[in-house]
Amino acid sequence: MKRVKRDPVKRANRSGYIAGLRGHAQSECPFHVESKRMEWLGGWRDGHSEFMAGYRTGTVG
């Protein structure tokens, strides 16, 4: 049986969300490929908006 690999675009979005939620800068994006970079930034925007709204407790997993 084949193993199902994780979707790299979805992982990039989730990684950006976590970075934004933790208050990291937008310039810390680790991706250089445009499609993954855009997904990371989209996740970062969502996470950063929650960070700015005061959601800073708990861990993201």
Long-range contacts (C-beta under 8 A, 24 or more apart in sequence): 8-36, 9-35, 9-36, 9-39, 10-39, 12-36, 12-37, 12-39, 12-40, 12-43, 13-39, 13-40, 13-42, 13-43, 14-43, 15-40, 15-43, 16-40, 16-41, 16-42, 16-43, 16-44, 16-45, 16-47, 17-43, 17-44, 17-46, 17-47, 17-60, 18-43, 18-47, 18-60, 19-43, 19-44, 19-47, 20-44, 20-45, 20-46, 20-47, 20-48, 20-49, 20-50, 20-51, 21-47, 21-48, 21-50, 21-51, 21-55, 21-56, 21-60, 22-47, 22-51, 22-60, 23-48, 23-51, 23-56
